[in-house]
Amino acid sequence: MEPFFELQVSEIPVQFLKEEHIHWRAVGKKNKYRLDVTTFKRGTWLYWQVRAVDSSGKVLTTSEISSFKLTK
């Protein structure tokens, strides 16, 4: 089985979260994920990270933490 990707998004900068508070979401077979931004207030900063996981659940690599601000 090929590796798959997971994404985590948080309103709190990720480096301040404990591992048990981070919720990784599977991206899906098409490697696309549509974030429902209606659950956040306009002007909110969101922090995100992506990782590749193999079929046994072992993390292969993790991206740097990135952020963006919801403007609309």
All heavy atoms as a GROMACS GRO file, in nm:
protein
  605
    1MET      N    1   0.084  -0.118   0.000
    1MET     CA    2   0.000   0.000   0.000
    1MET      C    3   0.088   0.124   0.000
    1MET      O    4   0.189   0.131   0.069
    1MET     CB    5  -0.091  -0.002   0.123
    1MET     CG    6  -0.186   0.111   0.128
    1MET     SD    7  -0.298   0.088   0.270
    1MET     CE    8  -0.383   0.242   0.264
    2GLU      N    9   0.048   0.224  -0.076
    2GLU     CA   10   0.124   0.348  -0.086
    2GLU      C   11   0.104   0.433   0.039
    2GLU      O   12   0.002   0.424   0.107
    2GLU     CB   13   0.078   0.426  -0.208
    2GLU     CG   14   0.113   0.360  -0.338
    2GLU     CD   15   0.076   0.447  -0.457
    2GLU    OE1   16   0.075   0.571  -0.442
    2GLU    OE2   17   0.047   0.391  -0.561
    3PRO      N   18   0.199   0.521   0.066
    3PRO     CA   19   0.182   0.615   0.178
    3PRO      C   20   0.060   0.704   0.154
    3PRO      O   21   0.018   0.724   0.040
    3PRO     CB   22   0.310   0.698   0.175
    3PRO     CG   23   0.405   0.625   0.090
    3PRO     CD   24   0.326   0.539  -0.002
    4PHE      N   25   0.005   0.757   0.260
    4PHE     CA   26  -0.106   0.851   0.248
    4PHE      C   27  -0.072   0.975   0.329
    4PHE      O   28   0.023   0.977   0.406
    4PHE     CB   29  -0.238   0.787   0.292
    4PHE     CG   30  -0.241   0.742   0.435
    4PHE    CD1   31  -0.290   0.825   0.535
    4PHE    CD2   32  -0.195   0.616   0.472
    4PHE    CE1   33  -0.292   0.784   0.667
    4PHE    CE2   34  -0.197   0.574   0.603
    4PHE     CZ   35  -0.246   0.658   0.700
    5PHE      N   36  -0.150   1.079   0.309
    5PHE     CA   37  -0.122   1.206   0.374
    5PHE      C   38  -0.228   1.239   0.477
    5PHE      O   39  -0.345   1.204   0.461
    5PHE     CB   40  -0.114   1.318   0.270
    5PHE     CG   41   0.002   1.301   0.177
    5PHE    CD1   42  -0.013   1.237   0.056
    5PHE    CD2   43   0.129   1.346   0.214
    5PHE    CE1   44   0.094   1.219  -0.030
    5PHE    CE2   45   0.237   1.328   0.129
    5PHE     CZ   46   0.219   1.265   0.007
    6GLU      N   47  -0.185   1.308   0.582
    6GLU     CA   48  -0.274   1.358   0.686
    6GLU      C   49  -0.246   1.506   0.706
    6GLU      O   50  -0.134   1.552   0.684
    6GLU     CB   51  -0.251   1.283   0.817
    6GLU     CG   52  -0.288   1.138   0.812
    6GLU     CD   53  -0.263   1.066   0.943
    6GLU    OE1   54  -0.169   1.103   1.017
    6GLU    OE2   55  -0.339   0.973   0.973
    7LEU      N   56  -0.347   1.578   0.750
    7LEU     CA   57  -0.340   1.721   0.770
    7LEU      C   58  -0.394   1.755   0.908
    7LEU      O   59  -0.489   1.694   0.954
    7LEU     CB   60  -0.428   1.790   0.663
    7LEU     CG   61  -0.457   1.937   0.676
    7LEU    CD1   62  -0.334   2.018   0.640
    7LEU    CD2   63  -0.573   1.975   0.587
    8GLN      N   64  -0.332   1.851   0.972
    8GLN     CA   65  -0.387   1.903   1.097
    8GLN      C   66  -0.393   2.054   1.088
    8GLN      O   67  -0.305   2.117   1.030
    8GLN     CB   68  -0.308   1.854   1.218
    8GLN     CG   69  -0.167   1.902   1.227
    8GLN     CD   70  -0.154   2.030   1.306
    8GLN    OE1   71  -0.249   2.083   1.362
    8GLN    NE2   72  -0.034   2.081   1.312
    9VAL      N   73  -0.503   2.111   1.139
    9VAL     CA   74  -0.527   2.255   1.138
    9VAL      C   75  -0.565   2.297   1.278
    9VAL      O   76  -0.642   2.229   1.345
    9VAL     CB   77  -0.641   2.292   1.039
    9VAL    CG1   78  -0.668   2.440   1.041
    9VAL    CG2   79  -0.608   2.245   0.899
   10SER      N   80  -0.512   2.412   1.324
   10SER     CA   81  -0.540   2.458   1.459
   10SER      C   82  -0.543   2.609   1.464
   10SER      O   83  -0.470   2.677   1.392
   10SER     CB   84  -0.430   2.406   1.553
   10SER     OG   85  -0.446   2.459   1.682
   11GLU      N   86  -0.627   2.663   1.552
   11GLU     CA   87  -0.626   2.808   1.578
   11GLU      C   88  -0.513   2.846   1.673
   11GLU      O   89  -0.476   2.960   1.682
   11GLU     CB   90  -0.760   2.852   1.639
   11GLU     CG   91  -0.875   2.845   1.541
   11GLU     CD   92  -1.004   2.896   1.603
   11GLU    OE1   93  -1.010   3.015   1.638
   11GLU    OE2   94  -1.097   2.815   1.616
   12ILE      N   95  -0.462   2.749   1.745
   12ILE     CA   96  -0.351   2.769   1.839
   12ILE      C   97  -0.224   2.728   1.767
   12ILE      O   98  -0.219   2.623   1.704
   12ILE     CB   99  -0.370   2.683   1.966
   12ILE    CG1  100  -0.501   2.720   2.034
   12ILE    CG2  101  -0.252   2.697   2.060
   12ILE    CD1  102  -0.542   2.625   2.144
   13PRO      N  103  -0.117   2.810   1.774
   13PRO     CA  104   0.008   2.768   1.709
   13PRO      C  105   0.047   2.627   1.752
   13PRO      O  106   0.049   2.594   1.870
   13PRO     CB  107   0.109   2.872   1.759
   13PRO     CG  108   0.024   2.993   1.788
   13PRO     CD  109  -0.106   2.938   1.840
   14VAL      N  110   0.072   2.542   1.654
   14VAL     CA  111   0.092   2.400   1.675
   14VAL      C  112   0.204   2.372   1.777
   14VAL      O  113   0.194   2.279   1.856
   14VAL     CB  114   0.123   2.330   1.541
   14VAL    CG1  115   0.147   2.183   1.560
   14VAL    CG2  116   0.008   2.354   1.444
   15GLN      N  117   0.308   2.452   1.777
   15GLN     CA  118   0.420   2.425   1.868
   15GLN      C  119   0.380   2.438   2.014
   15GLN      O  120   0.451   2.390   2.102
   15GLN     CB  121   0.542   2.513   1.836
   15GLN     CG  122   0.520   2.661   1.855
   15GLN     CD  123   0.474   2.733   1.729
   15GLN    OE1  124   0.408   2.676   1.644
   15GLN    NE2  125   0.509   2.859   1.718
   16PHE      N  126   0.265   2.498   2.043
   16PHE     CA  127   0.218   2.511   2.182
   16PHE      C  128   0.119   2.402   2.221
   16PHE      O  129   0.074   2.397   2.334
   16PHE     CB  130   0.156   2.649   2.204
   16PHE     CG  131   0.252   2.761   2.182
   16PHE    CD1  132   0.233   2.854   2.082
   16PHE    CD2  133   0.367   2.772   2.262
   16PHE    CE1  134   0.323   2.957   2.061
   16PHE    CE2  135   0.457   2.874   2.242
   16PHE     CZ  136   0.436   2.966   2.141
   17LEU      N  137   0.084   2.315   2.128
   17LEU     CA  138  -0.010   2.206   2.156
   17LEU      C  139   0.064   2.082   2.203
   17LEU      O  140   0.176   2.056   2.162
   17LEU     CB  141  -0.090   2.171   2.030
   17LEU     CG  142  -0.186   2.276   1.978
   17LEU    CD1  143  -0.246   2.229   1.846
   17LEU    CD2  144  -0.296   2.303   2.078
   18LYS      N  145  -0.002   2.005   2.286
   18LYS     CA  146   0.050   1.874   2.325
   18LYS      C  147   0.003   1.774   2.220
   18LYS      O  148  -0.101   1.793   2.157
   18LYS     CB  149  -0.003   1.834   2.463
   18LYS     CG  150   0.048   1.925   2.572
   18LYS     CD  151  -0.003   1.880   2.707
   18LYS     CE  152   0.049   1.975   2.814
   18LYS     NZ  153  -0.001   1.943   2.945
   19GLU      N  154   0.078   1.667   2.203
   19GLU     CA  155   0.047   1.568   2.099
   19GLU      C  156  -0.097   1.517   2.110
   19GLU      O  157  -0.163   1.497   2.009
   19GLU     CB  158   0.145   1.451   2.108
   19GLU     CG  159   0.130   1.351   1.996
   19GLU     CD  160   0.159   1.406   1.858
   19GLU    OE1  161   0.247   1.495   1.845
   19GLU    OE2  162   0.093   1.363   1.762
   20GLU      N  163  -0.149   1.499   2.232
   20GLU     CA  164  -0.285   1.446   2.245
   20GLU      C  165  -0.392   1.547   2.202
   20GLU      O  166  -0.508   1.511   2.185
   20GLU     CB  167  -0.312   1.398   2.388
   20GLU     CG  168  -0.303   1.505   2.495
   20GLU     CD  169  -0.165   1.517   2.560
   20GLU    OE1  170  -0.068   1.465   2.505
   20GLU    OE2  171  -0.157   1.579   2.667
   21HIS      N  172  -0.356   1.674   2.182
   21HIS     CA  173  -0.451   1.775   2.137
   21HIS      C  174  -0.449   1.796   1.987
   21HIS      O  175  -0.529   1.870   1.933
   21HIS     CB  176  -0.425   1.908   2.208
   21HIS     CG  177  -0.447   1.900   2.355
   21HIS    ND1  178  -0.356   1.942   2.446
   21HIS    CD2  179  -0.550   1.850   2.427
   21HIS    CE1  180  -0.400   1.921   2.569
   21HIS    NE2  181  -0.519   1.864   2.559
   22ILE      N  182  -0.354   1.732   1.920
   22ILE     CA  183  -0.344   1.745   1.775
   22ILE      C  184  -0.429   1.637   1.709
   22ILE      O  185  -0.415   1.520   1.739
   22ILE     CB  186  -0.197   1.735   1.729
   22ILE    CG1  187  -0.118   1.852   1.788
   22ILE    CG2  188  -0.188   1.734   1.577
   22ILE    CD1  189   0.031   1.846   1.760
   23HIS      N  190  -0.518   1.680   1.621
   23HIS     CA  191  -0.606   1.586   1.551
   23HIS      C  192  -0.565   1.582   1.404
   23HIS      O  193  -0.584   1.678   1.329
   23HIS     CB  194  -0.751   1.631   1.564
   23HIS     CG  195  -0.847   1.544   1.490
   23HIS    ND1  196  -0.876   1.415   1.528
   23HIS    CD2  197  -0.918   1.566   1.378
   23HIS    CE1  198  -0.963   1.363   1.443
   23HIS    NE2  199  -0.988   1.453   1.350
   24TRP      N  200  -0.505   1.471   1.362
   24TRP     CA  201  -0.465   1.453   1.223
   24TRP      C  202  -0.584   1.399   1.144
   24TRP      O  203  -0.649   1.305   1.184
   24TRP     CB  204  -0.348   1.356   1.213
   24TRP     CG  205  -0.222   1.414   1.268
   24TRP    CD1  206  -0.172   1.398   1.394
   24TRP    CD2  207  -0.131   1.501   1.200
   24TRP    NE1  208  -0.055   1.468   1.408
   24TRP    CE2  209  -0.027   1.532   1.291
   24TRP    CE3  210  -0.126   1.554   1.072
   24TRP    CZ2  211   0.080   1.614   1.256
   24TRP    CZ3  212  -0.019   1.636   1.038
   24TRP    CH2  213   0.082   1.665   1.129
   25ARG      N  214  -0.612   1.461   1.028
   25ARG     CA  215  -0.724   1.419   0.942
   25ARG      C  216  -0.667   1.360   0.813
   25ARG      O  217  -0.580   1.421   0.750
   25ARG     CB  218  -0.810   1.541   0.906
   25ARG     CG  219  -0.871   1.606   1.027
   25ARG     CD  220  -0.947   1.732   0.983
   25ARG     NE  221  -1.011   1.792   1.097
   25ARG     CZ  222  -0.982   1.911   1.143
   25ARG    NH1  223  -0.890   1.984   1.086
   25ARG    NH2  224  -1.046   1.960   1.247
   26ALA      N  225  -0.718   1.246   0.773
   26ALA     CA  226  -0.676   1.186   0.647
   26ALA      C  227  -0.718   1.276   0.531
   26ALA      O  228  -0.830   1.327   0.529
   26ALA     CB  229  -0.737   1.047   0.632
   27VAL      N  230  -0.629   1.296   0.438
   27VAL     CA  231  -0.658   1.382   0.324
   27VAL      C  232  -0.748   1.312   0.224
   27VAL      O  233  -0.835   1.373   0.165
   27VAL     CB  234  -0.526   1.429   0.258
   27VAL    CG1  235  -0.553   1.504   0.130
   27VAL    CG2  236  -0.448   1.516   0.355
   28GLY      N  237  -0.731   1.185   0.204
   28GLY     CA  238  -0.814   1.111   0.110
   28GLY      C  239  -0.732   1.057  -0.006
   28GLY      O  240  -0.617   1.092  -0.024
   29LYS      N  241  -0.793   0.972  -0.083
   29LYS     CA  242  -0.722   0.905  -0.192
   29LYS      C  243  -0.680   1.001  -0.302
   29LYS      O  244  -0.585   0.976  -0.373
   29LYS     CB  245  -0.807   0.793  -0.249
   29LYS     CG  246  -0.827   0.681  -0.150
   29LYS     CD  247  -0.898   0.565  -0.213
   29LYS     CE  248  -0.915   0.458  -0.106
   29LYS     NZ  249  -0.932   0.328  -0.158
   30LYS      N  250  -0.752   1.110  -0.320
   30LYS     CA  251  -0.717   1.206  -0.425
   30LYS      C  252  -0.613   1.307  -0.376
   30LYS      O  253  -0.575   1.397  -0.447
   30LYS     CB  254  -0.841   1.278  -0.474
   30LYS     CG  255  -0.938   1.187  -0.546
   30LYS     CD  256  -1.055   1.265  -0.599
   30LYS     CE  257  -1.151   1.172  -0.672
   30LYS     NZ  258  -1.264   1.244  -0.727
   31ASN      N  259  -0.570   1.290  -0.250
   31ASN     CA  260  -0.474   1.383  -0.189
   31ASN      C  261  -0.522   1.528  -0.195
   31ASN      O  262  -0.446   1.619  -0.225
   31ASN     CB  263  -0.335   1.368  -0.252
   31ASN     CG  264  -0.274   1.235  -0.215
   31ASN    OD1  265  -0.300   1.181  -0.108
   31ASN    ND2  266  -0.193   1.181  -0.303
   32LYS      N  267  -0.651   1.544  -0.169
   32LYS     CA  268  -0.712   1.676  -0.162
   32LYS      C  269  -0.791   1.685  -0.032
   32LYS      O  270  -0.844   1.586   0.016
   32LYS     CB  271  -0.807   1.700  -0.279
   32LYS     CG  272  -0.739   1.705  -0.413
   32LYS     CD  273  -0.840   1.731  -0.522
   32LYS     CE  274  -0.773   1.734  -0.657
   32LYS     NZ  275  -0.869   1.759  -0.764
   33TYR      N  276  -0.797   1.803   0.023
   33TYR     CA  277  -0.875   1.823   0.145
   33TYR      C  278  -0.936   1.962   0.138
   33TYR      O  279  -0.865   2.060   0.109
   33TYR     CB  280  -0.787   1.811   0.269
   33TYR     CG  281  -0.866   1.825   0.397
   33TYR    CD1  282  -0.934   1.717   0.451
   33TYR    CD2  283  -0.874   1.947   0.463
   33TYR    CE1  284  -1.008   1.728   0.567
   33TYR    CE2  285  -0.948   1.959   0.580
   33TYR     CZ  286  -1.014   1.850   0.630
   33TYR     OH  287  -1.088   1.862   0.745
   34ARG      N  288  -1.064   1.972   0.162
   34ARG     CA  289  -1.131   2.102   0.160
   34ARG      C  290  -1.164   2.139   0.304
   34ARG      O  291  -1.248   2.075   0.368
   34ARG     CB  292  -1.256   2.097   0.075
   34ARG     CG  293  -1.321   2.232   0.060
   34ARG     CD  294  -1.441   2.224  -0.032
   34ARG     NE  295  -1.497   2.355  -0.047
   34ARG     CZ  296  -1.490   2.426  -0.157
   34ARG    NH1  297  -1.430   2.376  -0.263
   34ARG    NH2  298  -1.545   2.545  -0.164
   35LEU      N  299  -1.100   2.242   0.354
   35LEU     CA  300  -1.121   2.289   0.490
   35LEU      C  301  -1.250   2.371   0.497
   35LEU      O  302  -1.270   2.461   0.416
   35LEU     CB  303  -1.002   2.375   0.534
   35LEU     CG  304  -1.011   2.436   0.673
   35LEU    CD1  305  -1.009   2.328   0.780
   35LEU    CD2  306  -0.896   2.533   0.694
   36ASP      N  307  -1.335   2.338   0.592
   36ASP     CA  308  -1.459   2.413   0.613
   36ASP      C  309  -1.426   2.537   0.695
   36ASP      O  310  -1.422   2.533   0.817
   36ASP     CB  311  -1.563   2.327   0.683
   36ASP     CG  312  -1.695   2.399   0.704
   36ASP    OD1  313  -1.712   2.512   0.651
   36ASP    OD2  314  -1.782   2.343   0.774
   37VAL      N  315  -1.402   2.649   0.628
   37VAL     CA  316  -1.361   2.771   0.697
   37VAL      C  317  -1.478   2.841   0.766
   37VAL      O  318  -1.456   2.934   0.844
   37VAL     CB  319  -1.289   2.869   0.603
   37VAL    CG1  320  -1.158   2.810   0.554
   37VAL    CG2  321  -1.377   2.912   0.487
   38THR      N  322  -1.601   2.795   0.744
   38THR     CA  323  -1.716   2.859   0.808
   38THR      C  324  -1.717   2.831   0.959
   38THR      O  325  -1.792   2.895   1.032
   38THR     CB  326  -1.849   2.811   0.746
   38THR    OG1  327  -1.862   2.670   0.765
   38THR    CG2  328  -1.854   2.844   0.598
   39THR      N  329  -1.636   2.739   1.004
   39THR     CA  330  -1.631   2.708   1.148
   39THR      C  331  -1.536   2.801   1.223
   39THR      O  332  -1.524   2.792   1.345
   39THR     CB  333  -1.588   2.562   1.171
   39THR    OG1  334  -1.457   2.543   1.116
   39THR    CG2  335  -1.684   2.465   1.107
   40PHE      N  336  -1.468   2.891   1.151
   40PHE     CA  337  -1.374   2.986   1.212
   40PHE      C  338  -1.420   3.129   1.187
   40PHE      O  339  -1.485   3.159   1.087
   40PHE     CB  340  -1.234   2.968   1.151
   40PHE     CG  341  -1.180   2.830   1.163
   40PHE    CD1  342  -1.184   2.742   1.055
   40PHE    CD2  343  -1.124   2.785   1.282
   40PHE    CE1  344  -1.134   2.614   1.066
   40PHE    CE2  345  -1.074   2.657   1.293
   40PHE     CZ  346  -1.079   2.571   1.184
   41LYS      N  347  -1.384   3.219   1.277
   41LYS     CA  348  -1.417   3.360   1.262
   41LYS      C  349  -1.326   3.427   1.160
   41LYS      O  350  -1.208   3.391   1.149
   41LYS     CB  351  -1.400   3.434   1.395
   41LYS     CG  352  -1.497   3.395   1.502
   41LYS     CD  353  -1.470   3.478   1.626
   41LYS     CE  354  -1.547   3.428   1.744
   41LYS     NZ  355  -1.514   3.504   1.866
   42ARG      N  356  -1.380   3.526   1.090
   42ARG     CA  357  -1.299   3.604   0.997
   42ARG      C  358  -1.188   3.674   1.076
   42ARG      O  359  -1.209   3.720   1.188
   42ARG     CB  360  -1.386   3.706   0.926
   42ARG     CG  361  -1.310   3.780   0.818
   42ARG     CD  362  -1.400   3.864   0.737
   42ARG     NE  363  -1.478   3.953   0.824
   42ARG     CZ  364  -1.548   4.055   0.781
   42ARG    NH1  365  -1.553   4.082   0.654
   42ARG    NH2  366  -1.615   4.130   0.864
   43GLY      N  367  -1.070   3.679   1.020
   43GLY     CA  368  -0.956   3.741   1.086
   43GLY      C  369  -0.875   3.645   1.172
   43GLY      O  370  -0.772   3.682   1.228
   44THR      N  371  -0.920   3.520   1.182
   44THR     CA  372  -0.850   3.419   1.261
   44THR      C  373  -0.726   3.370   1.187
   44THR      O  374  -0.730   3.347   1.067
   44THR     CB  375  -0.943   3.298   1.286
   44THR    OG1  376  -1.058   3.342   1.359
   44THR    CG2  377  -0.873   3.187   1.363
   45TRP      N  378  -0.617   3.355   1.261
   45TRP     CA  379  -0.498   3.289   1.207
   45TRP      C  380  -0.513   3.139   1.227
   45TRP      O  381  -0.552   3.094   1.335
   45TRP     CB  382  -0.372   3.338   1.278
   45TRP     CG  383  -0.324   3.468   1.224
   45TRP    CD1  384  -0.354   3.592   1.272
   45TRP    CD2  385  -0.239   3.487   1.111
   45TRP    NE1  386  -0.293   3.688   1.195
   45TRP    CE2  387  -0.222   3.626   1.095
   45TRP    CE3  388  -0.178   3.400   1.020
   45TRP    CZ2  389  -0.144   3.680   0.993
   45TRP    CZ3  390  -0.101   3.455   0.920
   45TRP    CH2  391  -0.085   3.593   0.907
   46LEU      N  392  -0.484   3.061   1.123
   46LEU     CA  393  -0.488   2.915   1.131
   46LEU      C  394  -0.348   2.862   1.102
   46LEU      O  395  -0.277   2.912   1.015
   46LEU     CB  396  -0.588   2.857   1.032
   46LEU     CG  397  -0.733   2.894   1.057
   46LEU    CD1  398  -0.822   2.836   0.948
   46LEU    CD2  399  -0.778   2.845   1.193
   47TYR      N  400  -0.310   2.760   1.176
   47TYR     CA  401  -0.179   2.697   1.164
   47TYR      C  402  -0.201   2.555   1.114
   47TYR      O  403  -0.293   2.487   1.159
   47TYR     CB  404  -0.108   2.698   1.300
   47TYR     CG  405  -0.098   2.838   1.353
   47TYR    CD1  406  -0.200   2.893   1.430
   47TYR    CD2  407   0.011   2.917   1.323
   47TYR    CE1  408  -0.193   3.023   1.477
   47TYR    CE2  409   0.019   3.048   1.368
   47TYR     CZ  410  -0.084   3.101   1.445
   47TYR     OH  411  -0.076   3.231   1.490
   48TRP      N  412  -0.118   2.509   1.021
   48TRP     CA  413  -0.140   2.378   0.963
   48TRP      C  414  -0.009   2.307   0.933
   48TRP      O  415   0.096   2.369   0.923
   48TRP     CB  416  -0.226   2.388   0.838
   48TRP     CG  417  -0.164   2.467   0.727
   48TRP    CD1  418  -0.160   2.603   0.714
   48TRP    CD2  419  -0.095   2.415   0.614
   48TRP    NE1  420  -0.095   2.639   0.600
   48TRP    CE2  421  -0.052   2.525   0.536
   48TRP    CE3  422  -0.063   2.287   0.570
   48TRP    CZ2  423   0.018   2.509   0.418
   48TRP    CZ3  424   0.007   2.273   0.452
   48TRP    CH2  425   0.046   2.383   0.378
   49GLN      N  426  -0.022   2.176   0.918
   49GLN     CA  427   0.091   2.089   0.891
   49GLN      C  428   0.041   1.965   0.816
   49GLN      O  429  -0.072   1.923   0.836
   49GLN     CB  430   0.153   2.046   1.025
   49GLN     CG  431   0.299   2.030   1.025
   49GLN     CD  432   0.351   2.008   1.168
   49GLN    OE1  433   0.277   1.992   1.264
   49GLN    NE2  434   0.480   2.007   1.179
   50VAL      N  435   0.124   1.910   0.732
   50VAL     CA  436   0.092   1.788   0.656
   50VAL      C  437   0.199   1.685   0.687
   50VAL      O  438   0.316   1.719   0.708
   50VAL     CB  439   0.090   1.817   0.504
   50VAL    CG1  440   0.064   1.690   0.425
   50VAL    CG2  441  -0.012   1.922   0.471
   51ARG      N  442   0.158   1.557   0.692
   51ARG     CA  443   0.257   1.451   0.709
   51ARG      C  444   0.221   1.332   0.620
   51ARG      O  445   0.106   1.312   0.584
   51ARG     CB  446   0.267   1.407   0.855
   51ARG     CG  447   0.146   1.334   0.908
   51ARG     CD  448   0.165   1.300   1.054
   51ARG     NE  449   0.051   1.225   1.107
   51ARG     CZ  450   0.041   1.186   1.232
   51ARG    NH1  451   0.138   1.215   1.318
   51ARG    NH2  452  -0.064   1.118   1.274
   52ALA      N  453   0.324   1.256   0.584
   52ALA     CA  454   0.307   1.133   0.507
   52ALA      C  455   0.320   1.016   0.604
   52ALA      O  456   0.408   1.015   0.689
   52ALA     CB  457   0.412   1.122   0.398
   53VAL      N  458   0.228   0.920   0.591
   53VAL     CA  459   0.223   0.804   0.681
   53VAL      C  460   0.219   0.678   0.595
   53VAL      O  461   0.150   0.673   0.494
   53VAL     CB  462   0.097   0.812   0.770
   53VAL    CG1  463   0.089   0.696   0.865
   53VAL    CG2  464   0.092   0.944   0.845
   54ASP      N  465   0.295   0.574   0.638
   54ASP     CA  466   0.290   0.449   0.562
   54ASP      C  467   0.174   0.362   0.611
   54ASP      O  468   0.103   0.398   0.705
   54ASP     CB  469   0.424   0.374   0.566
   54ASP     CG  470   0.459   0.314   0.701
   54ASP    OD1  471   0.373   0.309   0.791
   54ASP    OD2  472   0.575   0.272   0.716
   55SER      N  473   0.154   0.249   0.546
   55SER     CA  474   0.038   0.164   0.577
   55SER      C  475   0.039   0.107   0.718
   55SER      O  476  -0.065   0.069   0.770
   55SER     CB  477   0.028   0.050   0.475
   55SER     OG  478   0.148  -0.026   0.477
   56SER      N  479   0.155   0.105   0.784
   56SER     CA  480   0.162   0.055   0.922
   56SER      C  481   0.141   0.167   1.024
   56SER      O  482   0.143   0.142   1.144
   56SER     CB  483   0.295  -0.015   0.947
   56SER     OG  484   0.401   0.079   0.943
   57GLY      N  485   0.122   0.291   0.976
   57GLY     CA  486   0.101   0.404   1.066
   57GLY      C  487   0.226   0.480   1.104
   57GLY      O  488   0.221   0.574   1.181
   58LYS      N  489   0.339   0.440   1.047
   58LYS     CA  490   0.466   0.507   1.076
   58LYS      C  491   0.473   0.638   0.998
   58LYS      O  492   0.448   0.641   0.877
   58LYS     CB  493   0.584   0.418   1.038
   58LYS     CG  494   0.717   0.482   1.061
   58LYS     CD  495   0.830   0.392   1.018
   58LYS     CE  496   0.962   0.464   1.031
   58LYS     NZ  497   1.071   0.389   0.969
   59VAL      N  498   0.507   0.748   1.067
   59VAL     CA  499   0.520   0.878   1.002
   59VAL      C  500   0.650   0.879   0.923
   59VAL      O  501   0.758   0.854   0.976
   59VAL     CB  502   0.518   0.991   1.106
   59VAL    CG1  503   0.541   1.126   1.038
   59VAL    CG2  504   0.386   0.992   1.182
   60LEU      N  505   0.640   0.909   0.793
   60LEU     CA  506   0.756   0.910   0.705
   60LEU      C  507   0.822   1.048   0.701
   60LEU      O  508   0.944   1.058   0.701
   60LEU     CB  509   0.716   0.868   0.564
   60LEU     CG  510   0.651   0.730   0.553
   60LEU    CD1  511   0.598   0.707   0.413
   60LEU    CD2  512   0.750   0.622   0.593
   61THR      N  513   0.743   1.151   0.696
   61THR     CA  514   0.794   1.288   0.695
   61THR      C  515   0.681   1.384   0.734
   61THR      O  516   0.564   1.353   0.716
   61THR     CB  517   0.853   1.326   0.557
   61THR    OG1  518   0.918   1.453   0.567
   61THR    CG2  519   0.746   1.331   0.449
   62THR      N  520   0.719   1.497   0.789
   62THR     CA  521   0.622   1.599   0.831
   62THR      C  522   0.667   1.734   0.777
   62THR      O  523   0.786   1.766   0.782
   62THR     CB  524   0.613   1.605   0.985
   62THR    OG1  525   0.580   1.475   1.035
   62THR    CG2  526   0.506   1.702   1.031
   63SER      N  527   0.572   1.811   0.727
   63SER     CA  528   0.605   1.943   0.673
   63SER      C  529   0.636   2.042   0.786
   63SER      O  530   0.610   2.014   0.903
   63SER     CB  531   0.488   1.997   0.591
   63SER     OG  532   0.381   2.036   0.677
   64GLU      N  533   0.688   2.155   0.747
   64GLU     CA  534   0.703   2.264   0.842
   64GLU      C  535   0.564   2.317   0.878
   64GLU      O  536   0.467   2.293   0.806
   64GLU     CB  537   0.787   2.376   0.782
   64GLU     CG  538   0.930   2.337   0.759
   64GLU     CD  539   1.014   2.454   0.710
   64GLU    OE1  540   0.971   2.570   0.722
   64GLU    OE2  541   1.123   2.428   0.659
   65ILE      N  542   0.555   2.389   0.988
   65ILE     CA  543   0.428   2.451   1.028
   65ILE      C  544   0.409   2.576   0.943
   65ILE      O  545   0.501   2.657   0.929
   65ILE     CB  546   0.429   2.488   1.177
   65ILE    CG1  547   0.448   2.361   1.261
   65ILE    CG2  548   0.301   2.562   1.215
   65ILE    CD1  549   0.482   2.390   1.406
   66SER      N  550   0.291   2.591   0.887
   66SER     CA  551   0.258   2.709   0.808
   66SER      C  552   0.134   2.773   0.864
   66SER      O  553   0.064   2.713   0.946
   66SER     CB  554   0.235   2.671   0.661
   66SER     OG  555   0.352   2.620   0.605
   67SER      N  556   0.106   2.894   0.822
   67SER     CA  557  -0.012   2.964   0.874
   67SER      C  558  -0.075   3.050   0.766
   67SER      O  559  -0.012   3.085   0.668
   67SER     CB  560   0.025   3.050   0.995
   67SER     OG  561   0.116   3.151   0.958
   68PHE      N  562  -0.201   3.084   0.788
   68PHE     CA  563  -0.270   3.179   0.702
   68PHE      C  564  -0.381   3.246   0.784
   68PHE      O  565  -0.427   3.193   0.885
   68PHE     CB  566  -0.326   3.113   0.576
   68PHE     CG  567  -0.428   3.005   0.600
   68PHE    CD1  568  -0.563   3.035   0.600
   68PHE    CD2  569  -0.388   2.873   0.622
   68PHE    CE1  570  -0.658   2.934   0.623
   68PHE    CE2  571  -0.482   2.774   0.643
   68PHE     CZ  572  -0.616   2.804   0.643
   69LYS      N  573  -0.421   3.363   0.740
   69LYS     CA  574  -0.526   3.440   0.808
   69LYS      C  575  -0.651   3.440   0.720
   69LYS      O  576  -0.643   3.468   0.600
   69LYS     CB  577  -0.478   3.583   0.831
   69LYS     CG  578  -0.573   3.667   0.911
   69LYS     CD  579  -0.514   3.804   0.937
   69LYS     CE  580  -0.605   3.887   1.025
   69LYS     NZ  581  -0.545   4.019   1.053
   70LEU      N  582  -0.764   3.408   0.781
   70LEU     CA  583  -0.892   3.411   0.708
   70LEU      C  584  -0.934   3.556   0.691
   70LEU      O  585  -0.953   3.628   0.789
   70LEU     CB  586  -1.000   3.334   0.784
   70LEU     CG  587  -0.978   3.184   0.798
   70LEU    CD1  588  -1.088   3.124   0.881
   70LEU    CD2  589  -0.972   3.118   0.662
   71THR      N  590  -0.949   3.598   0.569
   71THR     CA  591  -0.984   3.738   0.545
   71THR      C  592  -1.127   3.757   0.498
   71THR      O  593  -1.177   3.868   0.502
   71THR     CB  594  -0.890   3.800   0.441
   71THR    OG1  595  -0.896   3.724   0.320
   71THR    CG2  596  -0.747   3.803   0.492
   72LYS      N  597  -1.193   3.652   0.454
   72LYS     CA  598  -1.332   3.665   0.407
   72LYS      C  599  -1.418   3.560   0.470
   72LYS      O  600  -1.379   3.458   0.508
   72LYS     CB  601  -1.338   3.653   0.255
   72LYS     CG  602  -1.269   3.769   0.188
   72LYS     CD  603  -1.292   3.760   0.041
   72LYS     CE  604  -1.224   3.879  -0.026
   72LYS     NZ  605  -1.252   3.890  -0.164
   0.00000   0.00000   0.00000
